[in-house]
Amino acid sequence: MDAGILIVDDEKNITELAKLYLAREGFKVETAYNGKEALEKVKSRRPDLIVLDLMMPEMDGWEFCRSLRKVSDIPVIILSARDEEVDKIAGLELGADDYITKPFNPRELVARVRAVLRRYNGAQQPQKVLNVGDLRIDLAGRSVYVRGKPVELRAKEFDLLSALAKSSGEVLEREKLLETVWGYNFYGDTRTIDVHVASLREKIAGSSAEIQTVRSVGYKLIVAG
């Protein structure tokens, strides 16, 4: 395996431990000790995945993630001592693909890195377009159009809408959507799904497609009658 991993953490013992285990598995590993340094390395080297601490000097993980998502969809795994539920949800909504709390098992980190890369690489398919009424979803270009006009979506909003569109007319359970989009079957908090659905409804409101709530179950994407 030759995927490049960037570890961003101001604690050298953490970066060295993670680097050791990831390098053993064949990953090419680089390190950065704050968000500013990490952004420079992203620009010059473009890693395949980033392992990101939240609390760092100069530029913290929150600001780094916001800046990164303006220019790239490189997958991010947050590795943080902040273990409050609100922090995990906030991290996912900023565009992170996974969240691991410290202290961590380095073997689990390796497994999570592999899982996120599989999901990300599996999404890179030949060009395909989904149409639900006058809602058009370009999977390859990661673009969405309502009646021919582009709609700006965050990374996870696009992934969620795509999952619903691929099963248009079918009810998808919240837990299934969480697992499909975030890979969070082990975490299981479904409220982040509800937050993203509410945002999507606003953004596609001008189309004939509609996200319906199936009470106590989940959601489905239909063409409104």
C-alpha positions in Angstrom: 0.0 0.0 0.0 1.5 3.4 -1.0 -1.2 5.8 0.2 0.2 9.0 1.8 -0.9 9.9 5.3 -0.4 13.3 7.0 -0.5 13.3 10.8 -1.2 16.7 12.3 -0.7 16.9 16.0 1.4 19.1 18.3 2.2 16.2 20.6 5.4 14.6 19.2 4.9 11.3 21.1 1.4 11.0 19.4 2.7 11.7 15.9 5.6 9.3 16.3 3.4 6.5 17.6 0.9 6.9 14.9 3.6 7.2 12.3 5.3 4.0 13.5 2.2 1.9 13.2 1.0 3.3 9.9 4.5 3.1 8.3 4.7 -0.6 9.4 1.6 -1.2 7.2 3.2 0.4 4.2 1.7 3.9 4.3 3.9 6.9 3.4 3.6 9.1 6.5 4.5 12.7 7.0 3.8 14.9 10.1 2.9 18.5 10.9 2.6 20.1 14.3 0.0 22.8 13.6 -2.7 23.7 11.1 -0.7 26.2 9.2 2.2 23.8 8.6 -0.4 21.1 7.6 -2.0 23.4 5.0 1.3 24.0 3.4 2.0 20.3 3.2 -1.4 19.6 1.7 -0.7 22.2 -1.0 2.7 20.8 -1.9 2.2 17.0 -1.4 -1.6 16.4 -1.3 -1.8 13.4 1.0 -4.5 10.7 0.6 -5.7 11.0 4.2 -5.2 13.3 7.1 -5.2 12.3 10.8 -6.0 15.5 12.7 -5.8 16.7 16.3 -8.1 19.5 17.3 -6.2 21.5 20.0 -3.0 22.9 18.4 -1.1 26.2 18.4 -1.2 28.7 15.6 -4.1 27.1 13.8 -6.3 24.5 15.6 -8.0 21.6 14.0 -11.3 23.3 13.6 -9.9 26.1 11.6 -7.7 23.8 9.6 -10.7 21.6 8.7 -12.8 24.6 7.6 -9.9 25.9 5.4 -9.3 22.4 3.9 -12.9 21.8 3.0 -12.9 25.0 0.9 -10.4 23.5 -1.5 -10.3 19.8 -1.0 -12.3 16.7 -0.1 -9.2 14.7 1.2 -10.6 12.4 3.9 -9.9 13.4 7.5 -9.9 11.4 10.7 -10.0 13.5 13.8 -7.8 12.2 16.7 -8.6 14.2 19.8 -8.7 14.1 23.6 -12.0 16.0 23.3 -14.6 13.2 23.9 -17.8 15.2 24.3 -20.6 14.1 22.0 -21.0 17.7 20.8 -17.4 17.8 19.7 -17.8 14.6 17.7 -20.9 15.8 16.0 -19.3 19.2 15.3 -16.2 17.5 13.8 -18.3 15.3 11.5 -20.4 18.3 10.4 -17.2 20.2 9.5 -16.4 17.4 7.0 -14.4 14.9 9.0 -14.9 11.3 8.0 -14.2 9.6 11.3 -13.5 10.6 15.0 -11.2 8.7 17.4 -10.7 9.8 21.0 -7.4 9.8 22.9 -5.9 7.7 24.4 -6.2 5.5 21.3 -5.2 2.0 20.2 -2.8 2.5 17.3 -4.0 -0.7 15.7 -7.6 0.7 15.7 -6.2 3.8 14.0 -4.7 1.7 11.2 -8.0 -0.1 10.8 -9.9 3.2 10.6 -7.5 4.6 8.1 -7.9 1.6 5.9 -11.7 1.7 6.2 -12.0 5.4 5.3 -9.6 5.0 2.4 -11.7 2.1 1.1 -14.9 4.2 1.3 -13.3 7.2 -0.3 -11.6 5.3 -3.1 -14.7 3.3 -3.7 -16.6 6.5 -4.3 -14.3 7.5 -7.2 -16.3 5.9 -9.9 -16.6 6.6 -13.7 -18.9 9.5 -14.5 -22.5 8.8 -13.6 -25.5 11.1 -13.2 -28.5 10.6 -11.0 -31.8 12.4 -11.8 -34.7 12.6 -9.4 -37.3 14.8 -11.0 -35.5 18.0 -11.9 -32.8 17.4 -9.4 -29.5 16.3 -11.1 -26.6 14.8 -9.2 -23.3 14.4 -11.0 -21.5 11.8 -8.9 -18.1 12.1 -10.6 -18.1 15.9 -10.5 -19.7 16.0 -7.1 -22.1 18.6 -8.3 -25.9 19.1 -7.8 -28.3 21.1 -10.0 -31.8 22.2 -9.3 -33.6 22.9 -12.6 -30.3 23.4 -14.2 -28.9 25.8 -11.6 -25.9 24.6 -9.4 -26.5 24.2 -5.7 -23.6 24.4 -3.3 -23.5 21.5 -0.8 -21.0 20.5 1.9 -19.1 17.3 1.4 -21.3 15.2 3.7 -24.5 16.8 2.4 -23.6 15.7 -1.1 -22.8 12.2 0.1 -26.1 12.0 2.0 -28.1 13.3 -0.9 -26.4 10.8 -3.2 -27.2 7.9 -0.9 -30.8 8.9 -0.9 -30.9 9.3 -4.7 -29.3 6.0 -5.3 -32.2 4.4 -3.5 -34.8 6.9 -4.7 -38.3 6.0 -3.4 -37.0 3.6 -0.8 -36.9 4.3 2.9 -33.4 4.4 4.3 -33.0 4.0 8.1 -31.1 6.7 9.9 -28.6 4.1 11.2 -28.0 2.8 7.6 -27.5 6.4 6.3 -25.0 7.1 9.2 -23.1 3.9 8.4 -23.1 4.6 4.6 -22.1 8.2 4.7 -19.9 8.4 7.8 -19.1 4.8 8.5 -20.3 5.4 12.0 -22.1 2.1 12.8 -20.0 2.0 16.0 -20.9 5.5 17.1 -24.5 5.5 16.1 -25.7 9.1 16.9 -28.4 9.8 14.3 -29.0 13.4 15.1 -26.3 14.5 12.7 -28.4 12.9 10.0 -31.4 15.0 11.0 -29.3 18.2 10.9 -28.0 17.4 7.4 -31.4 16.5 6.1 -32.8 19.8 7.4 -30.0 21.7 5.5 -30.6 19.7 2.3 -34.3 20.4 2.3 -33.6 24.1 2.3 -31.0 23.8 -0.5 -33.1 21.7 -2.9 -36.4 23.4 -2.0 -36.8 24.7 -5.6 -36.8 21.2 -7.1 -39.5 18.6 -7.6 -37.5 16.2 -5.4 -38.5 16.0 -1.8 -36.9 14.3 1.2 -39.7 12.7 3.2 -39.5 11.7 6.8 -40.7 8.2 7.7 -41.4 8.6 11.4 -39.3 6.5 13.7 -37.5 4.9 10.7 -35.6 7.3 8.4 -35.9 9.2 5.2 -36.6 8.7 1.5 -36.1 10.9 -1.6 -39.1 11.1 -3.9 -40.5 13.2 -6.7 -43.3 15.3 -5.2 -46.7 14.7 -6.8 
